[in-house]
Amino acid sequence: MKRRDFLTVGSAALAVLATTATASAQARERVSQVRERIFGGLRPAASARQREFVEVRQYTVKDAEKRTLLVDLLDNALIPALNRQGIKPVGVFVPIEREEKYARNVFVVIPHKTAASFVNANTKLVADAAYMKAAAPIFETTSKDPVYTACDTFLLYNFPTMPVLESPKLGPDRVFQWRFYRSFNIERNVAKIHMFDQGGELPLFREVELNPIFFGDVVAGNRLPALAYLIGCPSMEAHDEAWKTFIAHPKWAAMKDLPEYADTATEIDRVILTPSSGSQI
């Protein structure tokens, strides 16, 4: 190859490299801007209300008879005892009939103003004579025939824009939906939290009347990282209509395919719930 040809080819190669480097730099800058928008938006900020915690217990029972017994004990023993600790409102929920996957589950929602409230609640229950008497069927049985066979617990740290649990008046026919969103890594979980908390998804829930009860980052539990939330509607019909409105809403269309929120909630569990007669939510 002649020196002139070599220089021509070399110049062309350098130009390609320079163009590629510029494109890569621009791509990195775009990624940096997106991440700054997400993670910068989640930096601690002054707030009039301190972010609280929500404990969600998912009890498992062996049959319908045990579920009825457990719900009665939760309504008449656990809720009053937790109220005596200053913990309220407490919700007790069972799945609707079509939710076969969760037919043997009972859900309990317990708000905590501090982490210490969560840590100390059970110790205080055992020291509460009135509770131990009212909940005697749980403690007087044996491991061969327990009231419940398991209790999975999730501890949520409420989102910055929804720092405390809300309990709107939804009426006697109210239904709720519990949703659990797992991400495959912590960065994608933070991105999905941003989509709800800063990106406009949670306000859209309010707009279409999928009434938020709580939204939180799951800081302890299984299948992490994850976020979870509970929404409520006045009836099953209102629930279905609200979801139809949400899915068709132009604001949802505008945000659902944004690249910064891609590949976030890769596993979603959901269940429709109705409150027990003693539920305070």
BALOBA-1460 file (C-alpha; in Angstrom, 3 decimals):
// residues 281
<rec num="1" residu="m" x="0.000" y="0.000" z="0.000"/>
<rec num="2" residu="k" x="1.254" y="3.472" z="-0.933"/>
<rec num="3" residu="r" x="1.794" y="5.997" z="1.807"/>
<rec num="4" residu="r" x="-0.951" y="8.244" z="0.370"/>
<rec num="5" residu="d" x="-3.474" y="5.365" z="0.360"/>
<rec num="6" residu="f" x="-2.445" y="4.399" z="3.854"/>
<rec num="7" residu="l" x="-3.045" y="7.910" z="5.109"/>
<rec num="8" residu="t" x="-6.440" y="8.051" z="3.358"/>
<rec num="9" residu="v" x="-7.567" y="4.755" z="4.888"/>
<rec num="10" residu="g" x="-6.195" y="5.776" z="8.272"/>
<rec num="11" residu="s" x="-8.047" y="9.063" z="8.183"/>
<rec num="12" residu="a" x="-11.283" y="7.324" z="7.280"/>
<rec num="13" residu="a" x="-10.836" y="4.854" z="10.140"/>
<rec num="14" residu="l" x="-10.145" y="7.653" z="12.581"/>
<rec num="15" residu="a" x="-13.259" y="9.450" z="11.386"/>
<rec num="16" residu="v" x="-15.360" y="6.319" z="11.983"/>
<rec num="17" residu="l" x="-13.811" y="5.882" z="15.420"/>
<rec num="18" residu="a" x="-14.457" y="9.507" z="16.241"/>
<rec num="19" residu="t" x="-18.090" y="9.235" z="15.112"/>
<rec num="20" residu="t" x="-18.544" y="6.040" z="17.128"/>
<rec num="21" residu="a" x="-16.940" y="7.608" z="20.178"/>
<rec num="22" residu="t" x="-19.199" y="10.643" z="19.861"/>
<rec num="23" residu="a" x="-22.293" y="8.444" z="19.552"/>
<rec num="24" residu="s" x="-21.204" y="6.394" z="22.555"/>
<rec num="25" residu="a" x="-20.588" y="9.537" z="24.570"/>
<rec num="26" residu="q" x="-24.027" y="10.839" z="23.636"/>
<rec num="27" residu="a" x="-25.618" y="7.521" z="24.597"/>
<rec num="28" residu="r" x="-23.808" y="7.548" z="27.929"/>
<rec num="29" residu="e" x="-24.942" y="11.114" z="28.492"/>
<rec num="30" residu="r" x="-28.559" y="10.150" z="27.779"/>
<rec num="31" residu="v" x="-28.298" y="7.249" z="30.232"/>
<rec num="32" residu="s" x="-26.712" y="9.580" z="32.774"/>
<rec num="33" residu="q" x="-29.524" y="12.098" z="32.370"/>
<rec num="34" residu="v" x="-32.183" y="9.417" z="32.765"/>
<rec num="35" residu="r" x="-30.526" y="8.029" z="35.885"/>
<rec num="36" residu="e" x="-30.119" y="11.491" z="37.343"/>
<rec num="37" residu="r" x="-33.807" y="12.111" z="36.749"/>
<rec num="38" residu="i" x="-34.699" y="8.859" z="38.493"/>
<rec num="39" residu="f" x="-32.205" y="8.684" z="41.311"/>
<rec num="40" residu="g" x="-31.929" y="12.416" z="41.843"/>
<rec num="41" residu="g" x="-35.692" y="12.497" z="42.297"/>
<rec num="42" residu="l" x="-35.443" y="9.964" z="45.088"/>
<rec num="43" residu="r" x="-32.922" y="11.851" z="47.201"/>
<rec num="44" residu="p" x="-34.187" y="12.663" z="50.685"/>
<rec num="45" residu="a" x="-36.172" y="15.886" z="50.776"/>
<rec num="46" residu="a" x="-37.833" y="17.935" z="53.459"/>
<rec num="47" residu="s" x="-41.344" y="16.662" z="54.097"/>
<rec num="48" residu="a" x="-44.153" y="17.768" z="56.376"/>
<rec num="49" residu="r" x="-44.881" y="14.126" z="57.223"/>
<rec num="50" residu="q" x="-42.395" y="11.437" z="58.174"/>
<rec num="51" residu="r" x="-42.424" y="8.307" z="56.058"/>
<rec num="52" residu="e" x="-43.904" y="5.427" z="57.989"/>
<rec num="53" residu="f" x="-43.851" y="1.637" z="57.613"/>
<rec num="54" residu="v" x="-46.532" y="-0.888" z="56.741"/>
<rec num="55" residu="e" x="-46.396" y="-4.515" z="57.827"/>
<rec num="56" residu="v" x="-48.322" y="-6.995" z="55.705"/>
<rec num="57" residu="r" x="-48.886" y="-10.463" z="57.128"/>
<rec num="58" residu="q" x="-49.979" y="-13.253" z="54.825"/>
<rec num="59" residu="y" x="-51.322" y="-16.114" z="56.931"/>
<rec num="60" residu="t" x="-51.864" y="-19.597" z="55.509"/>
<rec num="61" residu="v" x="-54.460" y="-21.987" z="56.941"/>
<rec num="62" residu="k" x="-55.258" y="-25.588" z="56.085"/>
<rec num="63" residu="d" x="-58.992" y="-25.227" z="55.390"/>
<rec num="64" residu="a" x="-62.020" y="-22.927" z="55.371"/>
<rec num="65" residu="e" x="-62.932" y="-23.741" z="58.985"/>
<rec num="66" residu="k" x="-59.516" y="-22.645" z="60.225"/>
<rec num="67" residu="r" x="-59.703" y="-19.497" z="58.085"/>
<rec num="68" residu="t" x="-63.014" y="-18.528" z="59.691"/>
<rec num="69" residu="l" x="-61.534" y="-19.103" z="63.146"/>
<rec num="70" residu="l" x="-58.406" y="-17.089" z="62.362"/>
<rec num="71" residu="v" x="-60.359" y="-14.127" z="60.970"/>
<rec num="72" residu="d" x="-62.509" y="-14.073" z="64.113"/>
<rec num="73" residu="l" x="-59.395" y="-14.044" z="66.316"/>
<rec num="74" residu="l" x="-57.768" y="-11.311" z="64.259"/>
<rec num="75" residu="d" x="-60.905" y="-9.167" z="64.431"/>
<rec num="76" residu="n" x="-61.633" y="-9.630" z="68.113"/>
<rec num="77" residu="a" x="-58.184" y="-10.150" z="69.629"/>
<rec num="78" residu="l" x="-55.405" y="-8.774" z="67.415"/>
<rec num="79" residu="i" x="-57.028" y="-5.550" z="66.226"/>
<rec num="80" residu="p" x="-58.019" y="-4.321" z="69.731"/>
<rec num="81" residu="a" x="-54.583" y="-5.285" z="71.115"/>
<rec num="82" residu="l" x="-52.725" y="-3.413" z="68.397"/>
<rec num="83" residu="n" x="-55.017" y="-0.431" z="68.916"/>
<rec num="84" residu="r" x="-53.992" y="-0.448" z="72.580"/>
<rec num="85" residu="q" x="-50.411" y="-0.074" z="71.359"/>
<rec num="86" residu="g" x="-51.478" y="3.002" z="69.383"/>
<rec num="87" residu="i" x="-51.393" y="1.099" z="66.074"/>
<rec num="88" residu="k" x="-54.354" y="1.905" z="63.825"/>
<rec num="89" residu="p" x="-56.102" y="1.449" z="61.482"/>
<rec num="90" residu="v" x="-55.530" y="-2.313" z="61.148"/>
<rec num="91" residu="g" x="-56.948" y="-4.162" z="58.147"/>
<rec num="92" residu="v" x="-57.950" y="-7.818" z="57.873"/>
<rec num="93" residu="f" x="-58.765" y="-9.217" z="54.436"/>
<rec num="94" residu="v" x="-59.716" y="-12.469" z="52.738"/>
<rec num="95" residu="p" x="-59.538" y="-13.243" z="48.996"/>
<rec num="96" residu="i" x="-62.725" y="-13.250" z="46.931"/>
<rec num="97" residu="e" x="-63.989" y="-16.668" z="45.874"/>
<rec num="98" residu="r" x="-62.442" y="-16.665" z="42.388"/>
<rec num="99" residu="e" x="-58.926" y="-16.205" z="43.817"/>
<rec num="100" residu="e" x="-58.201" y="-19.937" z="44.097"/>
<rec num="101" residu="k" x="-54.428" y="-19.456" z="44.409"/>
<rec num="102" residu="y" x="-54.973" y="-17.543" z="47.681"/>
<rec num="103" residu="a" x="-57.993" y="-19.463" z="48.980"/>
<rec num="104" residu="r" x="-56.128" y="-20.528" z="52.146"/>
<rec num="105" residu="n" x="-54.693" y="-17.081" z="52.916"/>
<rec num="106" residu="v" x="-55.686" y="-14.234" z="55.211"/>
<rec num="107" residu="f" x="-53.995" y="-10.841" z="54.855"/>
<rec num="108" residu="v" x="-53.414" y="-8.372" z="57.692"/>
<rec num="109" residu="v" x="-52.237" y="-4.791" z="57.177"/>
<rec num="110" residu="i" x="-50.561" y="-3.078" z="60.143"/>
<rec num="111" residu="p" x="-49.215" y="0.508" z="59.916"/>
<rec num="112" residu="h" x="-46.196" y="1.455" z="62.045"/>
<rec num="113" residu="k" x="-45.074" y="5.009" z="62.722"/>
<rec num="114" residu="t" x="-41.530" y="3.774" z="63.390"/>
<rec num="115" residu="a" x="-39.410" y="0.676" z="62.837"/>
<rec num="116" residu="a" x="-39.363" y="0.199" z="66.626"/>
<rec num="117" residu="s" x="-43.136" y="-0.210" z="66.571"/>
<rec num="118" residu="f" x="-42.742" y="-3.142" z="64.167"/>
<rec num="119" residu="v" x="-39.890" y="-4.692" z="66.153"/>
<rec num="120" residu="n" x="-41.686" y="-4.511" z="69.516"/>
<rec num="121" residu="a" x="-45.286" y="-5.278" z="68.529"/>
<rec num="122" residu="n" x="-45.227" y="-9.046" z="69.131"/>
<rec num="123" residu="t" x="-43.397" y="-8.739" z="72.443"/>
<rec num="124" residu="k" x="-46.071" y="-6.312" z="73.603"/>
<rec num="125" residu="l" x="-48.796" y="-8.686" z="72.414"/>
<rec num="126" residu="v" x="-47.445" y="-11.543" z="74.540"/>
<rec num="127" residu="a" x="-47.317" y="-9.201" z="77.550"/>
<rec num="128" residu="d" x="-50.924" y="-8.101" z="76.966"/>
<rec num="129" residu="a" x="-53.094" y="-10.311" z="79.216"/>
<rec num="130" residu="a" x="-56.309" y="-9.285" z="77.491"/>
<rec num="131" residu="y" x="-54.892" y="-10.269" z="74.114"/>
<rec num="132" residu="m" x="-53.543" y="-13.602" z="75.341"/>
<rec num="133" residu="k" x="-56.990" y="-14.439" z="76.751"/>
<rec num="134" residu="a" x="-58.908" y="-13.342" z="73.649"/>
<rec num="135" residu="a" x="-56.485" y="-15.152" z="71.321"/>
<rec num="136" residu="a" x="-56.336" y="-18.300" z="73.495"/>
<rec num="137" residu="p" x="-57.302" y="-20.729" z="70.671"/>
<rec num="138" residu="i" x="-54.015" y="-19.866" z="68.941"/>
<rec num="139" residu="f" x="-51.921" y="-20.623" z="72.020"/>
<rec num="140" residu="e" x="-53.828" y="-23.571" z="73.483"/>
<rec num="141" residu="t" x="-53.512" y="-25.795" z="70.417"/>
<rec num="142" residu="t" x="-50.507" y="-27.907" z="69.401"/>
<rec num="143" residu="s" x="-48.202" y="-27.928" z="66.396"/>
<rec num="144" residu="k" x="-50.175" y="-30.900" z="65.027"/>
<rec num="145" residu="d" x="-53.325" y="-28.804" z="64.584"/>
<rec num="146" residu="p" x="-52.434" y="-25.091" z="64.571"/>
<rec num="147" residu="v" x="-54.861" y="-22.308" z="63.786"/>
<rec num="148" residu="y" x="-52.558" y="-21.275" z="60.941"/>
<rec num="149" residu="t" x="-49.717" y="-23.178" z="59.302"/>
<rec num="150" residu="a" x="-47.525" y="-20.254" z="58.201"/>
<rec num="151" residu="c" x="-47.242" y="-16.478" z="58.342"/>
<rec num="152" residu="d" x="-45.152" y="-14.613" z="55.774"/>
<rec num="153" residu="t" x="-44.378" y="-11.018" z="56.694"/>
<rec num="154" residu="f" x="-43.486" y="-8.104" z="54.427"/>
<rec num="155" residu="l" x="-42.226" y="-4.788" z="55.811"/>
<rec num="156" residu="l" x="-42.740" y="-1.811" z="53.522"/>
<rec num="157" residu="y" x="-41.246" y="1.665" z="53.737"/>
<rec num="158" residu="n" x="-43.829" y="4.087" z="52.365"/>
<rec num="159" residu="f" x="-43.096" y="6.126" z="49.249"/>
<rec num="160" residu="p" x="-42.011" y="9.762" z="49.790"/>
<rec num="161" residu="t" x="-45.147" y="11.185" z="48.120"/>
<rec num="162" residu="m" x="-47.413" y="8.853" z="50.121"/>
<rec num="163" residu="p" x="-45.658" y="8.683" z="53.491"/>
<rec num="164" residu="v" x="-48.553" y="7.298" z="55.558"/>
<rec num="165" residu="l" x="-51.298" y="4.742" z="55.079"/>
<rec num="166" residu="e" x="-54.628" y="6.178" z="53.936"/>
<rec num="167" residu="s" x="-58.053" y="4.713" z="54.724"/>
<rec num="168" residu="p" x="-60.705" y="6.397" z="52.565"/>
<rec num="169" residu="k" x="-64.399" y="5.763" z="53.250"/>
<rec num="170" residu="l" x="-65.308" y="3.355" z="50.451"/>
<rec num="171" residu="g" x="-68.518" y="1.823" z="51.806"/>
<rec num="172" residu="p" x="-69.739" y="-1.639" z="52.836"/>
<rec num="173" residu="d" x="-69.186" y="-3.272" z="49.416"/>
<rec num="174" residu="r" x="-65.573" y="-2.147" z="49.146"/>
<rec num="175" residu="v" x="-62.913" y="-4.363" z="47.593"/>
<rec num="176" residu="f" x="-59.135" y="-4.092" z="47.615"/>
<rec num="177" residu="q" x="-56.296" y="-5.282" z="45.446"/>
<rec num="178" residu="w" x="-52.878" y="-6.258" z="46.816"/>
<rec num="179" residu="r" x="-50.063" y="-6.114" z="44.252"/>
<rec num="180" residu="f" x="-46.475" y="-7.253" z="44.655"/>
<rec num="181" residu="y" x="-43.955" y="-6.162" z="41.981"/>
<rec num="182" residu="r" x="-40.604" y="-7.902" z="41.954"/>
<rec num="183" residu="s" x="-37.648" y="-6.540" z="39.943"/>
<rec num="184" residu="f" x="-34.608" y="-8.536" z="38.931"/>
<rec num="185" residu="n" x="-32.155" y="-6.075" z="40.515"/>
<rec num="186" residu="i" x="-32.202" y="-3.167" z="42.949"/>
<rec num="187" residu="e" x="-31.607" y="-0.497" z="40.303"/>
<rec num="188" residu="r" x="-34.681" y="-1.582" z="38.322"/>
<rec num="189" residu="n" x="-36.734" y="-1.667" z="41.521"/>
<rec num="190" residu="v" x="-35.736" y="1.932" z="42.268"/>
<rec num="191" residu="a" x="-36.720" y="2.855" z="38.698"/>
<rec num="192" residu="k" x="-40.186" y="1.316" z="39.127"/>
<rec num="193" residu="i" x="-40.614" y="3.121" z="42.446"/>
<rec num="194" residu="h" x="-39.713" y="6.349" z="40.635"/>
<rec num="195" residu="m" x="-42.346" y="5.607" z="37.973"/>
<rec num="196" residu="f" x="-45.026" y="5.470" z="40.656"/>
<rec num="197" residu="d" x="-43.713" y="8.105" z="43.030"/>
<rec num="198" residu="q" x="-42.177" y="10.714" z="40.726"/>
<rec num="199" residu="g" x="-43.180" y="9.660" z="37.212"/>
<rec num="200" residu="g" x="-46.909" y="10.194" z="37.539"/>
<rec num="201" residu="e" x="-48.325" y="6.672" z="37.907"/>
<rec num="202" residu="l" x="-49.520" y="7.031" z="41.504"/>
<rec num="203" residu="p" x="-51.326" y="10.356" z="40.841"/>
<rec num="204" residu="l" x="-52.992" y="8.679" z="37.855"/>
<rec num="205" residu="f" x="-54.302" y="5.967" z="40.190"/>
<rec num="206" residu="r" x="-55.959" y="8.698" z="42.238"/>
<rec num="207" residu="e" x="-57.346" y="10.361" z="39.110"/>
<rec num="208" residu="v" x="-59.110" y="7.209" z="37.904"/>
<rec num="209" residu="e" x="-60.260" y="6.351" z="41.467"/>
<rec num="210" residu="l" x="-58.052" y="3.342" z="42.099"/>
<rec num="211" residu="n" x="-57.794" y="4.695" z="45.623"/>
<rec num="212" residu="p" x="-54.300" y="4.177" z="47.135"/>
<rec num="213" residu="i" x="-54.181" y="2.727" z="50.647"/>
<rec num="214" residu="f" x="-50.393" y="2.410" z="50.749"/>
<rec num="215" residu="f" x="-47.452" y="2.161" z="48.338"/>
<rec num="216" residu="g" x="-44.101" y="1.024" z="49.666"/>
<rec num="217" residu="d" x="-40.637" y="-0.328" z="48.990"/>
<rec num="218" residu="v" x="-40.429" y="-3.859" z="50.432"/>
<rec num="219" residu="v" x="-37.436" y="-3.564" z="52.755"/>
<rec num="220" residu="a" x="-37.853" y="-7.000" z="54.367"/>
<rec num="221" residu="g" x="-39.556" y="-10.125" z="53.136"/>
<rec num="222" residu="n" x="-38.968" y="-12.660" z="50.397"/>
<rec num="223" residu="r" x="-38.454" y="-12.439" z="46.633"/>
<rec num="224" residu="l" x="-36.681" y="-9.089" z="46.865"/>
<rec num="225" residu="p" x="-36.127" y="-6.490" z="45.531"/>
<rec num="226" residu="a" x="-39.755" y="-5.518" z="45.282"/>
<rec num="227" residu="l" x="-42.417" y="-2.921" z="45.880"/>
<rec num="228" residu="a" x="-45.999" y="-3.551" z="46.927"/>
<rec num="229" residu="y" x="-49.212" y="-1.631" z="47.252"/>
<rec num="230" residu="l" x="-52.873" y="-1.837" z="48.197"/>
<rec num="231" residu="i" x="-55.655" y="0.006" z="46.405"/>
<rec num="232" residu="g" x="-59.372" y="0.114" z="47.184"/>
<rec num="233" residu="c" x="-62.653" y="0.711" z="45.355"/>
<rec num="234" residu="p" x="-66.287" y="1.033" z="46.501"/>
<rec num="235" residu="s" x="-67.308" y="-2.170" z="44.676"/>
<rec num="236" residu="m" x="-66.059" y="-4.843" z="42.307"/>
<rec num="237" residu="e" x="-67.774" y="-3.064" z="39.424"/>
<rec num="238" residu="a" x="-66.072" y="0.225" z="40.309"/>
<rec num="239" residu="h" x="-62.728" y="-1.617" z="40.537"/>
<rec num="240" residu="d" x="-63.099" y="-3.113" z="37.051"/>
<rec num="241" residu="e" x="-64.202" y="0.191" z="35.511"/>
<rec num="242" residu="a" x="-61.348" y="2.099" z="37.131"/>
<rec num="243" residu="w" x="-58.788" y="-0.328" z="35.717"/>
<rec num="244" residu="k" x="-60.330" y="-0.019" z="32.240"/>
<rec num="245" residu="t" x="-60.043" y="3.760" z="32.501"/>
<rec num="246" residu="f" x="-56.451" y="3.506" z="33.678"/>
<rec num="247" residu="i" x="-55.341" y="1.177" z="30.867"/>
<rec num="248" residu="a" x="-56.941" y="3.411" z="28.208"/>
<rec num="249" residu="h" x="-55.702" y="6.689" z="29.710"/>
<rec num="250" residu="p" x="-53.353" y="8.776" z="27.534"/>
<rec num="251" residu="k" x="-51.133" y="9.509" z="30.541"/>
<rec num="252" residu="w" x="-50.520" y="5.772" z="30.972"/>
<rec num="253" residu="a" x="-49.841" y="5.389" z="27.249"/>
<rec num="254" residu="a" x="-47.271" y="8.178" z="27.493"/>
<rec num="255" residu="m" x="-45.349" y="6.703" z="30.418"/>
<rec num="256" residu="k" x="-45.573" y="2.914" z="30.101"/>
<rec num="257" residu="d" x="-42.989" y="2.551" z="27.313"/>
<rec num="258" residu="l" x="-40.465" y="5.159" z="28.460"/>
<rec num="259" residu="p" x="-36.966" y="3.628" z="28.220"/>
<rec num="260" residu="e" x="-36.041" y="4.598" z="31.775"/>
<rec num="261" residu="y" x="-38.806" y="2.310" z="33.062"/>
<rec num="262" residu="a" x="-38.111" y="-0.664" z="30.800"/>
<rec num="263" residu="d" x="-37.669" y="-4.136" z="32.307"/>
<rec num="264" residu="t" x="-38.626" y="-3.086" z="35.823"/>
<rec num="265" residu="a" x="-41.451" y="-5.137" z="37.345"/>
<rec num="266" residu="t" x="-40.597" y="-8.551" z="35.898"/>
<rec num="267" residu="e" x="-42.863" y="-10.545" z="38.277"/>
<rec num="268" residu="i" x="-46.285" y="-9.383" z="39.446"/>
<rec num="269" residu="d" x="-48.552" y="-11.056" z="41.997"/>
<rec num="270" residu="r" x="-52.059" y="-9.733" z="42.558"/>
<rec num="271" residu="v" x="-55.128" y="-10.725" z="44.526"/>
<rec num="272" residu="i" x="-58.574" y="-9.192" z="45.045"/>
<rec num="273" residu="l" x="-59.565" y="-8.957" z="48.708"/>
<rec num="274" residu="t" x="-62.621" y="-8.158" z="50.784"/>
<rec num="275" residu="p" x="-62.408" y="-6.828" z="54.349"/>
<rec num="276" residu="s" x="-63.460" y="-8.805" z="57.403"/>
<rec num="277" residu="s" x="-66.345" y="-7.533" z="59.493"/>
<rec num="278" residu="g" x="-63.882" y="-6.074" z="62.014"/>
<rec num="279" residu="s" x="-61.395" y="-4.588" z="59.557"/>
<rec num="280" residu="q" x="-60.584" y="-0.923" z="60.173"/>
<rec num="281" residu="i" x="-59.603" y="-0.367" z="56.532"/>
